[in-house]
């Protein structure tokens, strides 16, 4: 049985946002997620609760994008803690984030008080070009390789293929 695609719901409650990710958090949606977080941060949103209670799995590209955003933004200056809180993730997702070295960049909690997500807006997911997808994947995997030395062996071949794909596309 194929896994369902991704659905991203956003509820902004300044100075924070709740982002519910349901289905697969994968490369196909990583760029949309990245652009959403960058836009919200530019609008003054400083903390992000990622509700993953409905997220069945997360791939390395999406994990790398999350790690990149968390690294780039750094801790919340007012509270000195990570800006991203992972809520309700299953063990498969948590194991992936832990194995890739992303966990130290985020808070993890089992559950939270449900915000009124009935008012949340669904993010319209875009179709990205092969070049955009390859660039996003390459950046995410390079960051994961930098984040944890053990990731270099895991992703060396992937990054070489993506670099080659991008050089022939140029």
C-alpha positions as CSV (number, residue, x, y, z in Angstrom):
1,X,0.0,0.0,0.0
2,X,1.6,3.4,-1.0
3,X,2.1,6.0,1.7
4,X,0.0,9.1,1.5
5,X,1.6,12.3,0.2
6,X,2.3,15.2,2.5
7,X,-0.1,17.7,3.9
8,X,1.2,20.8,5.7
9,X,-1.1,22.9,7.9
10,X,0.0,26.2,9.3
11,X,-1.4,28.1,12.3
12,X,0.4,31.4,13.1
13,X,0.0,32.6,16.7
14,X,2.7,35.3,17.0
15,X,5.4,35.0,18.0
16,X,5.1,31.3,17.2
17,X,3.6,29.0,14.6
18,X,2.3,25.5,14.7
19,X,3.0,23.5,11.6
20,X,1.3,20.1,11.3
21,X,2.9,17.8,8.9
22,X,0.8,14.7,7.9
23,X,1.8,11.9,5.6
24,X,5.4,11.8,4.3
25,X,7.8,14.6,5.0
26,X,10.0,14.0,1.9
27,X,12.2,15.7,-0.6
28,X,9.2,16.6,-2.7
29,X,7.9,18.9,0.1
30,X,11.2,20.0,1.7
31,X,11.6,23.2,-0.4
32,X,8.0,24.2,0.4
33,X,8.6,23.7,4.1
34,X,11.9,25.7,3.9
35,X,10.3,28.6,2.1
36,X,7.4,28.6,4.6
37,X,9.7,28.8,7.6
38,X,11.9,31.4,5.9
39,X,8.8,33.5,5.1
40,X,7.4,33.2,8.6
41,X,10.7,34.0,10.2
42,X,11.0,37.1,8.0
43,X,7.5,38.1,9.2
44,X,8.8,38.0,12.8
45,X,7.8,34.5,13.9
46,X,10.6,33.2,16.1
47,X,9.4,29.7,17.3
48,X,8.0,26.8,15.5
49,X,6.1,23.8,16.9
50,X,6.3,21.0,14.3
51,X,3.3,18.7,15.1
52,X,4.4,15.3,13.6
53,X,1.6,13.2,15.2
54,X,0.4,12.4,11.7
55,X,3.8,12.2,10.0
56,X,4.4,8.6,9.0
57,X,8.0,9.1,7.9
58,X,10.6,11.7,7.2
59,X,13.4,11.3,4.6
60,X,17.0,12.6,4.9
61,X,16.3,15.6,2.6
62,X,13.5,16.9,4.8
63,X,15.6,16.2,7.9
64,X,18.5,18.1,6.4
65,X,16.3,21.1,5.5
66,X,15.1,21.1,9.1
67,X,18.6,20.9,10.4
68,X,19.7,23.7,8.1
69,X,16.9,26.0,9.2
70,X,17.6,25.2,12.9
71,X,21.3,25.8,12.5
72,X,20.9,29.0,10.4
73,X,18.4,30.6,12.9
74,X,20.2,29.4,16.0
75,X,18.6,29.4,19.4
76,X,15.8,31.7,20.4
77,X,17.7,34.7,21.8
78,X,14.9,35.5,24.4
79,X,14.9,31.9,25.8
80,X,18.2,30.5,24.8
81,X,16.5,27.3,23.6
82,X,16.0,25.8,20.1
83,X,13.5,27.6,17.9
84,X,12.0,24.3,16.7
85,X,10.0,21.9,18.9
86,X,9.2,18.5,17.5
87,X,5.8,17.3,18.9
88,X,4.4,13.8,18.8
89,X,6.9,12.2,16.4
90,X,6.8,8.4,16.0
91,X,9.9,6.4,16.9
92,X,10.9,5.9,13.3
93,X,11.1,9.7,12.7
94,X,12.8,10.3,16.0
95,X,15.4,7.5,15.3
96,X,16.1,9.1,11.9
97,X,16.6,12.6,13.4
98,X,18.8,11.1,16.1
99,X,20.9,9.0,13.8
100,X,21.5,12.0,11.5
101,X,22.5,14.3,14.3
102,X,19.4,16.6,14.1
103,X,18.0,16.1,17.7
104,X,20.5,18.4,19.4
105,X,19.2,21.3,17.2
106,X,15.5,20.9,18.3
107,X,13.4,20.3,21.4
108,X,11.4,17.1,21.4
109,X,8.2,16.6,23.3
110,X,5.6,13.8,23.3
111,X,2.5,16.0,23.0
112,X,1.2,19.4,23.6
113,X,-2.1,21.2,24.2
114,X,-3.9,21.1,20.9
115,X,-4.1,24.5,19.3
116,X,-7.2,25.1,17.4
117,X,-5.9,23.7,14.1
118,X,-9.4,24.0,12.6
119,X,-8.3,27.6,11.8
120,X,-5.0,26.4,10.3
121,X,-4.4,27.0,6.6
122,X,-3.2,24.3,4.3
123,X,0.0,25.1,2.6
124,X,-0.3,24.9,-1.2
125,X,2.6,22.6,-2.2
126,X,4.3,23.6,-5.4
127,X,5.7,21.6,-8.3
128,X,9.5,22.2,-8.3
129,X,11.8,21.7,-11.2
130,X,14.4,18.9,-11.2
131,X,17.1,21.5,-10.8
132,X,15.4,23.0,-7.7
133,X,14.8,19.6,-6.2
134,X,18.4,18.5,-6.8
135,X,19.8,21.7,-5.3
136,X,17.6,21.3,-2.2
137,X,18.6,17.7,-1.8
138,X,22.3,18.5,-2.3
139,X,22.2,21.3,0.2
140,X,20.4,19.2,2.8
141,X,22.7,16.2,2.5
142,X,25.9,18.4,2.6
143,X,24.6,20.0,5.8
144,X,23.9,16.5,7.3
145,X,27.5,15.5,6.3
146,X,28.9,18.6,8.0
147,X,26.6,18.1,11.1
148,X,27.8,14.6,11.9
149,X,30.9,13.1,10.4
150,X,29.3,9.6,10.2
151,X,26.8,11.0,7.7
152,X,29.6,11.6,5.2
153,X,29.9,7.9,4.4
154,X,26.1,7.5,4.1
155,X,25.6,10.4,1.7
156,X,28.9,10.7,-0.3
157,X,27.4,8.8,-3.3
158,X,24.2,10.7,-3.2
159,X,25.9,14.1,-3.1
160,X,28.2,13.1,-6.0
161,X,25.3,12.0,-8.1
162,X,23.4,15.3,-7.3
163,X,26.5,17.4,-8.1
164,X,26.9,15.6,-11.4
165,X,23.2,16.1,-12.2
166,X,23.5,19.8,-11.4
167,X,26.7,20.3,-13.4
168,X,25.1,18.7,-16.5
169,X,21.9,20.8,-16.1
170,X,23.9,24.1,-16.1
